[in-house]
C-alpha cells in the first residue's frame, strides 16, 4: 500500500517537472509577433524630440502600409525588450517571424533613410 502511494506521488512530480511554461520561456507576450511581417518601434520616453524623423516616416508608412501600421508594436525604453535586445533608442525594426529584416537605430538624418529599407522589407524586396 505504501508503495502505491509513493508511486502515485512520484510519477506526477516527474512528469510535471519536465513541463515548460510557454508564456515565460518565449519572452514577454507583448512582443510576440503574430503577423508575417510586423513593425516594432522602440521609443525613448525621455528624449521624444529625437524621434521626430521617425514619426514623419511612420506617418508615410501608415499611408502606404495601413495593415502593417495597424499591427505595429510600440515599446517604451523602460519595457522589457529581451526578445530583440535593443539598446539604442529610438529604434525601428521590421521583423518576420522573430527574424529581424530591418533595424534602424538612433539618430537619423532624413525620413527617407527610414522609408526606403522599411518599405522594401514590407514589400518583400529585402535581402540579407
N, C-alpha and C positions, 0 to 999 in steps of 0.2 A: 504494500500500500504506500509506504513512504517513497518507494522507488517511482511509482506512477505520478505522485505529486511532484517529485523532483523533476521528472521528465516534462511534465506539463508546464512547469515554471521555466525550465531551461530552454526548451525549443522556441517559444515566442521571443525570449530575450535574444537568442542568437539570430533569429530571422529579422527581428525589428532593428537590431543593431547594424545590420547591413543596409538598411534603407537610407536613402538620401533625400533631404528636403529640397525639392527643386527651387523653391522660392529663394532660399538662401544660397544655393550653390551656383546659380546663374548670375548673380549680381542683383542690383536694385531693379525692382519691377518697373519703375517709371522709365527706365532706359531700354526696356525690351523692344526690339524692332519688330513691328508687326507687318509692315509693308515690304514690297520688293526693294524699293529704294526710298530712303527717308532722309530728311534734312534734320540735323541736330545742331542747335545754336547754343553755345555756352556763353552766358552773359556775365559781365563783371558789374555787379550792382554798385560798387563804389566808384567806378570810372565810366559811367554811361556815355560821357562826352566822347570817348574813344571809339564808340560803336556807331557813330553817325553814318559812316560809309557802309557799314554792314546793314543798317536799317534801310538805306536807299536801295541797296542791292536786293534786300528781301522784299521791298515793295515791287520791284520789277519781277522777281521770281513769283510773287503772288499772282501777278497778271498773266505770266507765261505758263506757270505750272500750278494751277489752283488746287488740284488734288494733293500734290506733294506738300504744298504750303499748308493746307488744312491739317495735315497729319504731322506737321513739324513739331519737334520737341524743343522746348526752351528750358535750359537748365541753368540755374544760378551757380555762381562760383562757389557758393557755400554748400551746395548739394554734393552728395557722394557720387563721384564720377569714375568709379573703379573700372567700368566697362571699357572706356576709351583712354583712360589715363591722361586726360587733358590737363596741362599745367600752364598754358598761356591763354590769356583772356583778352579780348573776346576770341572765340574760335567758332568756325562753321564747318560742319562735316556733312558729307553725303555718304551714307552707309547703305550697303546692300547685304542683308542677312549677316549683320555684325562684322562685315569686312568694310574697311574704310576705303571709299573710292576717291574722295577729295577731302583734304584737310587744309583749311586756311586759318592761320593763326595771327594774332597780334595786330599791329598797325598795318593798314592797307591804304595805299595812296588813292586809288580810284575804285569805283564800284565795278568797273569792267574787269579788274583783277579778280573779283569775286564771281561776277556773272558768267564769264567765259568757261572756267572749269566746272562750275556748278551746273550750268546749262548742258554742257557736253556730257557730264555724268548722268544727269536726269534723262537725257535723250539716248543714252546708251553708247555714246561716242567716246567714252573714257577708256583709255588703255593704260595699264600699269607698266 
